[in-house]
Amino acid sequence: MLSRNYTVKTLFAEAIWDIREEVYRHEFQALHVVNRAVQVVASQFYSIMINDYMTKAVVVLDEVGKYSTGGDAYYTADTNTILVNDINEDFEFPKDLWKSVMFRIGESVYYGLVIDVTTTNTVRIIATDLPASDASIDEFLMPNTMLDDDVINIAGLPIMRTGQRMRMTLHSTAVKRGICDHVSIEEINEFQSDSFKEQGRIVFAPAGEELLLRRAEDVENYGTLTLRFPRIPFRAISEDSYIDLPDGAPIEIAILKTKIILSERLKDVQIPDPREEMVRLVRSLFDTFGFTAELEEIKQKVEALT
């Protein structure tokens, strides 16, 4: 999560400080309201904040997956962590970041992504649907990842996909510059590994849920690959979760948007016209990230937010 200062609880408390009496007359979930506000802000300004969401994943080609050998595993709901005491191979950082995991508790099967490796037998995961309480895990699996015919499966990565060319970089220890060249699918299909002009190169092209790779003949292997990609903003899973927005103007806009949502849903909650304050905050956000915006663009953003 990007914010270092605001959790769902603290953001919500700041949003309602002057309307808390009216708000507390009603029963509702603060988590849902704040997640909705954050989602709106992220969708409106993602292209501006994209550098904050750029994430690294080491592309490790494992022939052997990881699993619980005897069912001695445990899930902790407050921290979204999985402890596997009888893991066949230790978890490794950063090797196991962003890998998919699957685990079974009774008759329910859950899927998640590893976002942190805290010990050699403990990982922290994120997912949209996880157990609400602590529980013993009956089965745990982390599938192996293989490079098959110059293709890497990236379906499990939380990549923010837009209609534009995906902003993504691939680094390799096998090439002198350390950077692989991002090319089109047409260019990768025409790549001639024995051509003089291709010497020393590794090229890649995203194609749906796959990453297509090619290397020149003089490049012995793909080396250690590190992918940098724009990830999706994560939803908070509890009121103690930190907000997945950068601190500063984005958080301030989310606070005001939370208040607007409450005023729309609760008839007895009245707030001053938020548009003037929203204009100020939107201008501040553009300035903070080094962008300039025409008055018409600011008006469009304010209209979408209020």
BABA-477311 format. One record per residue (C-alpha): residue number from 1; residue in three letters; x, y, z. Coordinates in pm, whole numbers. Example, Ala and Ser with C-alpha at 12.3 -4.5 7.8 and 13.67 -1.06 7.14 Angstrom:
2
<pt><n>1</n><res>ALA</res><x>1230</x><y>-450</y><z>780</z></pt>
<pt><n>2</n><res>SER</res><x>1367</x><y>-106</y><z>714</z></pt>
end
This chain:
306
<pt><n>1</n><res>MET</res><x>0</x><y>0</y><z>0</z></pt>
<pt><n>2</n><res>LEU</res><x>133</x><y>345</y><z>-94</z></pt>
<pt><n>3</n><res>SER</res><x>20</x><y>562</y><z>196</z></pt>
<pt><n>4</n><res>ARG</res><x>241</x><y>565</y><z>503</z></pt>
<pt><n>5</n><res>ASN</res><x>11</x><y>790</y><z>706</z></pt>
<pt><n>6</n><res>TYR</res><x>-348</x><y>683</y><z>645</z></pt>
<pt><n>7</n><res>THR</res><x>-537</x><y>365</y><z>716</z></pt>
<pt><n>8</n><res>VAL</res><x>-905</x><y>316</y><z>636</z></pt>
<pt><n>9</n><res>LYS</res><x>-983</x><y>401</y><z>998</z></pt>
<pt><n>10</n><res>THR</res><x>-784</x><y>725</y><z>1009</z></pt>
<pt><n>11</n><res>LEU</res><x>-900</x><y>844</y><z>667</z></pt>
<pt><n>12</n><res>PHE</res><x>-1262</x><y>782</y><z>757</z></pt>
<pt><n>13</n><res>ALA</res><x>-1224</x><y>958</y><z>1091</z></pt>
<pt><n>14</n><res>GLU</res><x>-1085</x><y>1267</y><z>918</z></pt>
<pt><n>15</n><res>ALA</res><x>-1361</x><y>1260</y><z>657</z></pt>
<pt><n>16</n><res>ILE</res><x>-1640</x><y>1264</y><z>919</z></pt>
<pt><n>17</n><res>TRP</res><x>-1488</x><y>1480</y><z>1193</z></pt>
<pt><n>18</n><res>ASP</res><x>-1748</x><y>1756</y><z>1143</z></pt>
<pt><n>19</n><res>ILE</res><x>-2044</x><y>1526</y><z>1061</z></pt>
<pt><n>20</n><res>ARG</res><x>-1971</x><y>1235</y><z>1293</z></pt>
<pt><n>21</n><res>GLU</res><x>-2288</x><y>1274</y><z>1502</z></pt>
<pt><n>22</n><res>GLU</res><x>-2508</x><y>1239</y><z>1194</z></pt>
<pt><n>23</n><res>VAL</res><x>-2297</x><y>957</y><z>1051</z></pt>
<pt><n>24</n><res>TYR</res><x>-2293</x><y>750</y><z>1370</z></pt>
<pt><n>25</n><res>ARG</res><x>-2673</x><y>738</y><z>1372</z></pt>
<pt><n>26</n><res>HIS</res><x>-2649</x><y>493</y><z>1086</z></pt>
<pt><n>27</n><res>GLU</res><x>-2504</x><y>145</y><z>1048</z></pt>
<pt><n>28</n><res>PHE</res><x>-2274</x><y>98</y><z>751</z></pt>
<pt><n>29</n><res>GLN</res><x>-1928</x><y>-27</y><z>668</z></pt>
<pt><n>30</n><res>ALA</res><x>-1658</x><y>238</y><z>662</z></pt>
<pt><n>31</n><res>LEU</res><x>-1438</x><y>-6</y><z>468</z></pt>
<pt><n>32</n><res>HIS</res><x>-1679</x><y>-18</y><z>176</z></pt>
<pt><n>33</n><res>VAL</res><x>-1721</x><y>360</y><z>159</z></pt>
<pt><n>34</n><res>VAL</res><x>-1346</x><y>431</y><z>174</z></pt>
<pt><n>35</n><res>ASN</res><x>-1266</x><y>163</y><z>-83</z></pt>
<pt><n>36</n><res>ARG</res><x>-1519</x><y>318</y><z>-317</z></pt>
<pt><n>37</n><res>ALA</res><x>-1370</x><y>665</y><z>-271</z></pt>
<pt><n>38</n><res>VAL</res><x>-1015</x><y>538</y><z>-328</z></pt>
<pt><n>39</n><res>GLN</res><x>-1125</x><y>347</y><z>-639</z></pt>
<pt><n>40</n><res>VAL</res><x>-1274</x><y>663</y><z>-790</z></pt>
<pt><n>41</n><res>VAL</res><x>-965</x><y>873</y><z>-716</z></pt>
<pt><n>42</n><res>ALA</res><x>-728</x><y>607</y><z>-850</z></pt>
<pt><n>43</n><res>SER</res><x>-926</x><y>566</y><z>-1172</z></pt>
<pt><n>44</n><res>GLN</res><x>-934</x><y>941</y><z>-1236</z></pt>
<pt><n>45</n><res>PHE</res><x>-564</x><y>1004</y><z>-1179</z></pt>
<pt><n>46</n><res>TYR</res><x>-389</x><y>673</y><z>-1245</z></pt>
<pt><n>47</n><res>SER</res><x>-206</x><y>796</y><z>-1555</z></pt>
<pt><n>48</n><res>ILE</res><x>-62</x><y>1082</y><z>-1349</z></pt>
<pt><n>49</n><res>MET</res><x>33</x><y>866</y><z>-1049</z></pt>
<pt><n>50</n><res>ILE</res><x>154</x><y>566</y><z>-1251</z></pt>
<pt><n>51</n><res>ASN</res><x>518</x><y>594</y><z>-1137</z></pt>
<pt><n>52</n><res>ASP</res><x>408</x><y>532</y><z>-779</z></pt>
<pt><n>53</n><res>TYR</res><x>247</x><y>203</y><z>-884</z></pt>
<pt><n>54</n><res>MET</res><x>543</x><y>70</y><z>-1082</z></pt>
<pt><n>55</n><res>THR</res><x>641</x><y>-264</y><z>-927</z></pt>
<pt><n>56</n><res>LYS</res><x>930</x><y>-507</y><z>-970</z></pt>
<pt><n>57</n><res>ALA</res><x>892</x><y>-882</y><z>-1006</z></pt>
<pt><n>58</n><res>VAL</res><x>1184</x><y>-1119</y><z>-1051</z></pt>
<pt><n>59</n><res>VAL</res><x>1089</x><y>-1370</y><z>-1319</z></pt>
<pt><n>60</n><res>VAL</res><x>1219</x><y>-1693</y><z>-1168</z></pt>
<pt><n>61</n><res>LEU</res><x>1193</x><y>-2008</y><z>-1373</z></pt>
<pt><n>62</n><res>ASP</res><x>1124</x><y>-2286</y><z>-1123</z></pt>
<pt><n>63</n><res>GLU</res><x>1089</x><y>-2646</y><z>-1227</z></pt>
<pt><n>64</n><res>VAL</res><x>966</x><y>-2738</y><z>-877</z></pt>
<pt><n>65</n><res>GLY</res><x>667</x><y>-2575</y><z>-709</z></pt>
<pt><n>66</n><res>LYS</res><x>627</x><y>-2528</y><z>-335</z></pt>
<pt><n>67</n><res>TYR</res><x>372</x><y>-2709</y><z>-124</z></pt>
<pt><n>68</n><res>SER</res><x>280</x><y>-2828</y><z>221</z></pt>
<pt><n>69</n><res>THR</res><x>401</x><y>-3185</y><z>264</z></pt>
<pt><n>70</n><res>GLY</res><x>183</x><y>-3280</y><z>560</z></pt>
<pt><n>71</n><res>GLY</res><x>-86</x><y>-3021</y><z>612</z></pt>
<pt><n>72</n><res>ASP</res><x>100</x><y>-2831</y><z>886</z></pt>
<pt><n>73</n><res>ALA</res><x>3</x><y>-2480</y><z>771</z></pt>
<pt><n>74</n><res>TYR</res><x>-196</x><y>-2191</y><z>917</z></pt>
<pt><n>75</n><res>TYR</res><x>-372</x><y>-1877</y><z>792</z></pt>
<pt><n>76</n><res>THR</res><x>-388</x><y>-1557</y><z>1004</z></pt>
<pt><n>77</n><res>ALA</res><x>-671</x><y>-1325</y><z>900</z></pt>
<pt><n>78</n><res>ASP</res><x>-553</x><y>-999</y><z>1062</z></pt>
<pt><n>79</n><res>THR</res><x>-227</x><y>-996</y><z>869</z></pt>
<pt><n>80</n><res>ASN</res><x>-324</x><y>-1209</y><z>566</z></pt>
<pt><n>81</n><res>THR</res><x>-24</x><y>-1431</y><z>631</z></pt>
<pt><n>82</n><res>ILE</res><x>27</x><y>-1800</y><z>561</z></pt>
<pt><n>83</n><res>LEU</res><x>264</x><y>-2002</y><z>778</z></pt>
<pt><n>84</n><res>VAL</res><x>374</x><y>-2332</y><z>625</z></pt>
<pt><n>85</n><res>ASN</res><x>580</x><y>-2530</y><z>876</z></pt>
<pt><n>86</n><res>ASP</res><x>625</x><y>-2830</y><z>648</z></pt>
<pt><n>87</n><res>ILE</res><x>711</x><y>-2648</y><z>324</z></pt>
<pt><n>88</n><res>ASN</res><x>912</x><y>-2862</y><z>80</z></pt>
<pt><n>89</n><res>GLU</res><x>1141</x><y>-2565</y><z>-6</z></pt>
<pt><n>90</n><res>ASP</res><x>1190</x><y>-2240</y><z>182</z></pt>
<pt><n>91</n><res>PHE</res><x>1021</x><y>-1922</y><z>65</z></pt>
<pt><n>92</n><res>GLU</res><x>1271</x><y>-1672</y><z>-75</z></pt>
<pt><n>93</n><res>PHE</res><x>1269</x><y>-1293</y><z>-112</z></pt>
<pt><n>94</n><res>PRO</res><x>1238</x><y>-1148</y><z>-375</z></pt>
<pt><n>95</n><res>LYS</res><x>1215</x><y>-1472</y><z>-572</z></pt>
<pt><n>96</n><res>ASP</res><x>863</x><y>-1558</y><z>-453</z></pt>
<pt><n>97</n><res>LEU</res><x>707</x><y>-1209</y><z>-471</z></pt>
<pt><n>98</n><res>TRP</res><x>396</x><y>-1186</y><z>-690</z></pt>
<pt><n>99</n><res>LYS</res><x>369</x><y>-1560</y><z>-727</z></pt>
<pt><n>100</n><res>SER</res><x>26</x><y>-1720</y><z>-718</z></pt>
<pt><n>101</n><res>VAL</res><x>-73</x><y>-1942</y><z>-429</z></pt>
<pt><n>102</n><res>MET</res><x>-369</x><y>-2171</y><z>-373</z></pt>
<pt><n>103</n><res>PHE</res><x>-481</x><y>-2315</y><z>-40</z></pt>
<pt><n>104</n><res>ARG</res><x>-771</x><y>-2520</y><z>90</z></pt>
<pt><n>105</n><res>ILE</res><x>-949</x><y>-2483</y><z>423</z></pt>
<pt><n>106</n><res>GLY</res><x>-1210</x><y>-2754</y><z>458</z></pt>
<pt><n>107</n><res>GLU</res><x>-1420</x><y>-2745</y><z>141</z></pt>
<pt><n>108</n><res>SER</res><x>-1325</x><y>-2386</y><z>50</z></pt>
<pt><n>109</n><res>VAL</res><x>-1039</x><y>-2313</y><z>-190</z></pt>
<pt><n>110</n><res>TYR</res><x>-871</x><y>-1970</y><z>-197</z></pt>
<pt><n>111</n><res>TYR</res><x>-634</x><y>-1799</y><z>-438</z></pt>
<pt><n>112</n><res>GLY</res><x>-396</x><y>-1512</y><z>-372</z></pt>
<pt><n>113</n><res>LEU</res><x>-78</x><y>-1330</y><z>-470</z></pt>
<pt><n>114</n><res>VAL</res><x>233</x><y>-1311</y><z>-253</z></pt>
<pt><n>115</n><res>ILE</res><x>313</x><y>-948</y><z>-168</z></pt>
<pt><n>116</n><res>ASP</res><x>576</x><y>-1011</y><z>99</z></pt>
<pt><n>117</n><res>VAL</res><x>802</x><y>-1290</y><z>224</z></pt>
<pt><n>118</n><res>THR</res><x>839</x><y>-1236</y><z>598</z></pt>
<pt><n>119</n><res>THR</res><x>1030</x><y>-1555</y><z>690</z></pt>
<pt><n>120</n><res>THR</res><x>1148</x><y>-1868</y><z>515</z></pt>
<pt><n>121</n><res>ASN</res><x>812</x><y>-2033</y><z>590</z></pt>
<pt><n>122</n><res>THR</res><x>574</x><y>-1734</y><z>599</z></pt>
<pt><n>123</n><res>VAL</res><x>428</x><y>-1520</y><z>321</z></pt>
<pt><n>124</n><res>ARG</res><x>177</x><y>-1237</y><z>316</z></pt>
<pt><n>125</n><res>ILE</res><x>-85</x><y>-1247</y><z>41</z></pt>
<pt><n>126</n><res>ILE</res><x>-355</x><y>-1031</y><z>-110</z></pt>
<pt><n>127</n><res>ALA</res><x>-680</x><y>-1131</y><z>-277</z></pt>
<pt><n>128</n><res>THR</res><x>-1038</x><y>-1012</y><z>-312</z></pt>
<pt><n>129</n><res>ASP</res><x>-1182</x><y>-1304</y><z>-116</z></pt>
<pt><n>130</n><res>LEU</res><x>-997</x><y>-1448</y><z>183</z></pt>
<pt><n>131</n><res>PRO</res><x>-1106</x><y>-1624</y><z>504</z></pt>
<pt><n>132</n><res>ALA</res><x>-1250</x><y>-1387</y><z>765</z></pt>
<pt><n>133</n><res>SER</res><x>-1094</x><y>-1569</y><z>1059</z></pt>
<pt><n>134</n><res>ASP</res><x>-780</x><y>-1765</y><z>1148</z></pt>
<pt><n>135</n><res>ALA</res><x>-779</x><y>-2126</y><z>1033</z></pt>
<pt><n>136</n><res>SER</res><x>-565</x><y>-2433</y><z>979</z></pt>
<pt><n>137</n><res>ILE</res><x>-482</x><y>-2496</y><z>613</z></pt>
<pt><n>138</n><res>ASP</res><x>-541</x><y>-2844</y><z>479</z></pt>
<pt><n>139</n><res>GLU</res><x>-346</x><y>-2798</y><z>154</z></pt>
<pt><n>140</n><res>PHE</res><x>-109</x><y>-2529</y><z>25</z></pt>
<pt><n>141</n><res>LEU</res><x>35</x><y>-2494</y><z>-327</z></pt>
<pt><n>142</n><res>MET</res><x>263</x><y>-2245</y><z>-503</z></pt>
<pt><n>143</n><res>PRO</res><x>281</x><y>-2353</y><z>-870</z></pt>
<pt><n>144</n><res>ASN</res><x>615</x><y>-2375</y><z>-1046</z></pt>
<pt><n>145</n><res>THR</res><x>696</x><y>-2131</y><z>-1326</z></pt>
<pt><n>146</n><res>MET</res><x>858</x><y>-2251</y><z>-1646</z></pt>
<pt><n>147</n><res>LEU</res><x>988</x><y>-2077</y><z>-1957</z></pt>
<pt><n>148</n><res>ASP</res><x>820</x><y>-2263</y><z>-2240</z></pt>
<pt><n>149</n><res>ASP</res><x>928</x><y>-2188</y><z>-2595</z></pt>
<pt><n>150</n><res>ASP</res><x>1036</x><y>-1831</y><z>-2513</z></pt>
<pt><n>151</n><res>VAL</res><x>706</x><y>-1751</y><z>-2344</z></pt>
<pt><n>152</n><res>ILE</res><x>647</x><y>-1637</y><z>-1985</z></pt>
<pt><n>153</n><res>ASN</res><x>296</x><y>-1650</y><z>-1840</z></pt>
<pt><n>154</n><res>ILE</res><x>214</x><y>-1320</y><z>-1665</z></pt>
<pt><n>155</n><res>ALA</res><x>-155</x><y>-1388</y><z>-1604</z></pt>
<pt><n>156</n><res>GLY</res><x>-103</x><y>-1397</y><z>-1227</z></pt>
<pt><n>157</n><res>LEU</res><x>59</x><y>-1053</y><z>-1202</z></pt>
<pt><n>158</n><res>PRO</res><x>-166</x><y>-763</y><z>-1091</z></pt>
<pt><n>159</n><res>ILE</res><x>-93</x><y>-557</y><z>-1402</z></pt>
<pt><n>160</n><res>MET</res><x>-294</x><y>-242</y><z>-1473</z></pt>
<pt><n>161</n><res>ARG</res><x>-408</x><y>-294</y><z>-1829</z></pt>
<pt><n>162</n><res>THR</res><x>-529</x><y>-1</y><z>-2040</z></pt>
<pt><n>163</n><res>GLY</res><x>-607</x><y>50</y><z>-2405</z></pt>
<pt><n>164</n><res>GLN</res><x>-264</x><y>205</y><z>-2458</z></pt>
<pt><n>165</n><res>ARG</res><x>69</x><y>27</y><z>-2506</z></pt>
<pt><n>166</n><res>MET</res><x>154</x><y>-131</y><z>-2173</z></pt>
<pt><n>167</n><res>ARG</res><x>419</x><y>62</y><z>-1982</z></pt>
<pt><n>168</n><res>MET</res><x>659</x><y>-216</y><z>-1892</z></pt>
<pt><n>169</n><res>THR</res><x>1035</x><y>-272</y><z>-1880</z></pt>
<pt><n>170</n><res>LEU</res><x>1231</x><y>-595</y><z>-1865</z></pt>
<pt><n>171</n><res>HIS</res><x>1585</x><y>-617</y><z>-1728</z></pt>
<pt><n>172</n><res>SER</res><x>1828</x><y>-907</y><z>-1773</z></pt>
<pt><n>173</n><res>THR</res><x>2168</x><y>-996</y><z>-1631</z></pt>
<pt><n>174</n><res>ALA</res><x>2252</x><y>-1164</y><z>-1963</z></pt>
<pt><n>175</n><res>VAL</res><x>2289</x><y>-846</y><z>-2173</z></pt>
<pt><n>176</n><res>LYS</res><x>2552</x><y>-576</y><z>-2134</z></pt>
<pt><n>177</n><res>ARG</res><x>2314</x><y>-283</y><z>-2101</z></pt>
<pt><n>178</n><res>GLY</res><x>2097</x><y>-479</y><z>-1861</z></pt>
<pt><n>179</n><res>ILE</res><x>1782</x><y>-373</y><z>-2045</z></pt>
<pt><n>180</n><res>CYS</res><x>1575</x><y>-578</y><z>-2288</z></pt>
<pt><n>181</n><res>ASP</res><x>1413</x><y>-401</y><z>-2581</z></pt>
<pt><n>182</n><res>HIS</res><x>1035</x><y>-361</y><z>-2580</z></pt>
<pt><n>183</n><res>VAL</res><x>912</x><y>-434</y><z>-2934</z></pt>
<pt><n>184</n><res>SER</res><x>584</x><y>-500</y><z>-3108</z></pt>
<pt><n>185</n><res>ILE</res><x>447</x><y>-850</y><z>-3169</z></pt>
<pt><n>186</n><res>GLU</res><x>516</x><y>-802</y><z>-3539</z></pt>
<pt><n>187</n><res>GLU</res><x>880</x><y>-716</y><z>-3467</z></pt>
<pt><n>188</n><res>ILE</res><x>928</x><y>-1013</y><z>-3236</z></pt>
<pt><n>189</n><res>ASN</res><x>785</x><y>-1247</y><z>-3500</z></pt>
<pt><n>190</n><res>GLU</res><x>1038</x><y>-1111</y><z>-3750</z></pt>
<pt><n>191</n><res>PHE</res><x>1331</x><y>-1129</y><z>-3507</z></pt>
<pt><n>192</n><res>GLN</res><x>1629</x><y>-1317</y><z>-3658</z></pt>
<pt><n>193</n><res>SER</res><x>1852</x><y>-1451</y><z>-3383</z></pt>
<pt><n>194</n><res>ASP</res><x>2146</x><y>-1506</y><z>-3622</z></pt>
<pt><n>195</n><res>SER</res><x>2134</x><y>-1156</y><z>-3770</z></pt>
<pt><n>196</n><res>PHE</res><x>2437</x><y>-933</y><z>-3709</z></pt>
<pt><n>197</n><res>LYS</res><x>2219</x><y>-635</y><z>-3616</z></pt>
<pt><n>198</n><res>GLU</res><x>2050</x><y>-835</y><z>-3340</z></pt>
<pt><n>199</n><res>GLN</res><x>2374</x><y>-929</y><z>-3163</z></pt>
<pt><n>200</n><res>GLY</res><x>2368</x><y>-887</y><z>-2784</z></pt>
<pt><n>201</n><res>ARG</res><x>1994</x><y>-826</y><z>-2773</z></pt>
<pt><n>202</n><res>ILE</res><x>1701</x><y>-971</y><z>-2582</z></pt>
<pt><n>203</n><res>VAL</res><x>1363</x><y>-843</y><z>-2697</z></pt>
<pt><n>204</n><res>PHE</res><x>1017</x><y>-887</y><z>-2548</z></pt>
<pt><n>205</n><res>ALA</res><x>657</x><y>-813</y><z>-2633</z></pt>
<pt><n>206</n><res>PRO</res><x>348</x><y>-840</y><z>-2411</z></pt>
<pt><n>207</n><res>ALA</res><x>78</x><y>-1049</y><z>-2579</z></pt>
<pt><n>208</n><res>GLY</res><x>-233</x><y>-1082</y><z>-2364</z></pt>
<pt><n>209</n><res>GLU</res><x>-145</x><y>-1298</y><z>-2064</z></pt>
<pt><n>210</n><res>GLU</res><x>199</x><y>-1386</y><z>-2199</z></pt>
<pt><n>211</n><res>LEU</res><x>536</x><y>-1221</y><z>-2241</z></pt>
<pt><n>212</n><res>LEU</res><x>705</x><y>-1324</y><z>-2566</z></pt>
<pt><n>213</n><res>LEU</res><x>1087</x><y>-1336</y><z>-2560</z></pt>
<pt><n>214</n><res>ARG</res><x>1360</x><y>-1369</y><z>-2820</z></pt>
<pt><n>215</n><res>ARG</res><x>1739</x><y>-1356</y><z>-2781</z></pt>
<pt><n>216</n><res>ALA</res><x>2029</x><y>-1330</y><z>-3023</z></pt>
<pt><n>217</n><res>GLU</res><x>2246</x><y>-1634</y><z>-3082</z></pt>
<pt><n>218</n><res>ASP</res><x>2540</x><y>-1475</y><z>-2899</z></pt>
<pt><n>219</n><res>VAL</res><x>2327</x><y>-1438</y><z>-2581</z></pt>
<pt><n>220</n><res>GLU</res><x>2369</x><y>-1772</y><z>-2410</z></pt>
<pt><n>221</n><res>ASN</res><x>2053</x><y>-1758</y><z>-2196</z></pt>
<pt><n>222</n><res>TYR</res><x>1796</x><y>-1514</y><z>-2061</z></pt>
<pt><n>223</n><res>GLY</res><x>1981</x><y>-1466</y><z>-1732</z></pt>
<pt><n>224</n><res>THR</res><x>1791</x><y>-1332</y><z>-1432</z></pt>
<pt><n>225</n><res>LEU</res><x>1488</x><y>-1141</y><z>-1559</z></pt>
<pt><n>226</n><res>THR</res><x>1329</x><y>-856</y><z>-1361</z></pt>
<pt><n>227</n><res>LEU</res><x>1000</x><y>-715</y><z>-1486</z></pt>
<pt><n>228</n><res>ARG</res><x>881</x><y>-364</y><z>-1394</z></pt>
<pt><n>229</n><res>PHE</res><x>511</x><y>-315</y><z>-1449</z></pt>
<pt><n>230</n><res>PRO</res><x>229</x><y>-81</y><z>-1342</z></pt>
<pt><n>231</n><res>ARG</res><x>21</x><y>-269</y><z>-1084</z></pt>
<pt><n>232</n><res>ILE</res><x>-344</x><y>-223</y><z>-1005</z></pt>
<pt><n>233</n><res>PRO</res><x>-434</x><y>-25</y><z>-691</z></pt>
<pt><n>234</n><res>PHE</res><x>-521</x><y>-269</y><z>-413</z></pt>
<pt><n>235</n><res>ARG</res><x>-845</x><y>-258</y><z>-216</z></pt>
<pt><n>236</n><res>ALA</res><x>-812</x><y>-234</y><z>161</z></pt>
<pt><n>237</n><res>ILE</res><x>-912</x><y>-554</y><z>339</z></pt>
<pt><n>238</n><res>SER</res><x>-974</x><y>-416</y><z>688</z></pt>
<pt><n>239</n><res>GLU</res><x>-1007</x><y>-83</y><z>867</z></pt>
<pt><n>240</n><res>ASP</res><x>-644</x><y>-117</y><z>975</z></pt>
<pt><n>241</n><res>SER</res><x>-521</x><y>-152</y><z>615</z></pt>
<pt><n>242</n><res>TYR</res><x>-321</x><y>136</y><z>473</z></pt>
<pt><n>243</n><res>ILE</res><x>-466</x><y>322</y><z>176</z></pt>
<pt><n>244</n><res>ASP</res><x>-323</x><y>241</y><z>-166</z></pt>
<pt><n>245</n><res>LEU</res><x>-287</x><y>603</y><z>-275</z></pt>
<pt><n>246</n><res>PRO</res><x>16</x><y>833</y><z>-249</z></pt>
<pt><n>247</n><res>ASP</res><x>11</x><y>1064</y><z>51</z></pt>
<pt><n>248</n><res>GLY</res><x>-67</x><y>1428</y><z>-12</z></pt>
<pt><n>249</n><res>ALA</res><x>-327</x><y>1556</y><z>-259</z></pt>
<pt><n>250</n><res>PRO</res><x>-456</x><y>1209</y><z>-365</z></pt>
<pt><n>251</n><res>ILE</res><x>-537</x><y>1123</y><z>-3</z></pt>
<pt><n>252</n><res>GLU</res><x>-696</x><y>1465</y><z>54</z></pt>
<pt><n>253</n><res>ILE</res><x>-919</x><y>1409</y><z>-250</z></pt>
<pt><n>254</n><res>ALA</res><x>-1013</x><y>1061</y><z>-119</z></pt>
<pt><n>255</n><res>ILE</res><x>-1109</x><y>1217</y><z>217</z></pt>
<pt><n>256</n><res>LEU</res><x>-1337</x><y>1468</y><z>47</z></pt>
<pt><n>257</n><res>LYS</res><x>-1479</x><y>1200</y><z>-184</z></pt>
<pt><n>258</n><res>THR</res><x>-1561</x><y>984</y><z>120</z></pt>
<pt><n>259</n><res>LYS</res><x>-1756</x><y>1273</y><z>269</z></pt>
<pt><n>260</n><res>ILE</res><x>-1941</x><y>1324</y><z>-62</z></pt>
<pt><n>261</n><res>ILE</res><x>-2039</x><y>956</y><z>-77</z></pt>
<pt><n>262</n><res>LEU</res><x>-2174</x><y>972</y><z>278</z></pt>
<pt><n>263</n><res>SER</res><x>-2380</x><y>1283</y><z>200</z></pt>
<pt><n>264</n><res>GLU</res><x>-2528</x><y>1106</y><z>-102</z></pt>
<pt><n>265</n><res>ARG</res><x>-2620</x><y>792</y><z>92</z></pt>
<pt><n>266</n><res>LEU</res><x>-2733</x><y>943</y><z>422</z></pt>
<pt><n>267</n><res>LYS</res><x>-3016</x><y>1191</y><z>381</z></pt>
<pt><n>268</n><res>ASP</res><x>-2954</x><y>1369</y><z>713</z></pt>
<pt><n>269</n><res>VAL</res><x>-2586</x><y>1434</y><z>636</z></pt>
<pt><n>270</n><res>GLN</res><x>-2544</x><y>1778</y><z>485</z></pt>
<pt><n>271</n><res>ILE</res><x>-2211</x><y>1918</y><z>367</z></pt>
<pt><n>272</n><res>PRO</res><x>-2112</x><y>2249</y><z>200</z></pt>
<pt><n>273</n><res>ASP</res><x>-2078</x><y>2249</y><z>-178</z></pt>
<pt><n>274</n><res>PRO</res><x>-1751</x><y>2055</y><z>-228</z></pt>
<pt><n>275</n><res>ARG</res><x>-1670</x><y>2176</y><z>-578</z></pt>
<pt><n>276</n><res>GLU</res><x>-1453</x><y>2474</y><z>-487</z></pt>
<pt><n>277</n><res>GLU</res><x>-1244</x><y>2266</y><z>-247</z></pt>
<pt><n>278</n><res>MET</res><x>-1220</x><y>1987</y><z>-504</z></pt>
<pt><n>279</n><res>VAL</res><x>-1090</x><y>2230</y><z>-768</z></pt>
<pt><n>280</n><res>ARG</res><x>-815</x><y>2336</y><z>-528</z></pt>
<pt><n>281</n><res>LEU</res><x>-720</x><y>1976</y><z>-450</z></pt>
<pt><n>282</n><res>VAL</res><x>-720</x><y>1866</y><z>-815</z></pt>
<pt><n>283</n><res>ARG</res><x>-493</x><y>2159</y><z>-906</z></pt>
<pt><n>284</n><res>SER</res><x>-266</x><y>2061</y><z>-618</z></pt>
<pt><n>285</n><res>LEU</res><x>-249</x><y>1701</y><z>-740</z></pt>
<pt><n>286</n><res>PHE</res><x>-147</x><y>1803</y><z>-1092</z></pt>
<pt><n>287</n><res>ASP</res><x>118</x><y>2037</y><z>-950</z></pt>
<pt><n>288</n><res>THR</res><x>251</x><y>1773</y><z>-710</z></pt>
<pt><n>289</n><res>PHE</res><x>313</x><y>1524</y><z>-992</z></pt>
<pt><n>290</n><res>GLY</res><x>458</x><y>1785</y><z>-1227</z></pt>
<pt><n>291</n><res>PHE</res><x>168</x><y>1805</y><z>-1472</z></pt>
<pt><n>292</n><res>THR</res><x>-14</x><y>2102</y><z>-1613</z></pt>
<pt><n>293</n><res>ALA</res><x>-387</x><y>2090</y><z>-1677</z></pt>
<pt><n>294</n><res>GLU</res><x>-620</x><y>2312</y><z>-1872</z></pt>
<pt><n>295</n><res>LEU</res><x>-923</x><y>2454</y><z>-1692</z></pt>
<pt><n>296</n><res>GLU</res><x>-1154</x><y>2227</y><z>-1893</z></pt>
<pt><n>297</n><res>GLU</res><x>-968</x><y>1913</y><z>-1782</z></pt>
<pt><n>298</n><res>ILE</res><x>-986</x><y>2023</y><z>-1420</z></pt>
<pt><n>299</n><res>LYS</res><x>-1359</x><y>2084</y><z>-1456</z></pt>
<pt><n>300</n><res>GLN</res><x>-1405</x><y>1733</y><z>-1599</z></pt>
<pt><n>301</n><res>LYS</res><x>-1217</x><y>1578</y><z>-1308</z></pt>
<pt><n>302</n><res>VAL</res><x>-1416</x><y>1779</y><z>-1053</z></pt>
<pt><n>303</n><res>GLU</res><x>-1744</x><y>1682</y><z>-1218</z></pt>
<pt><n>304</n><res>ALA</res><x>-1647</x><y>1313</y><z>-1206</z></pt>
<pt><n>305</n><res>LEU</res><x>-1548</x><y>1340</y><z>-840</z></pt>
<pt><n>306</n><res>THR</res><x>-1844</x><y>1539</y><z>-710</z></pt>
end
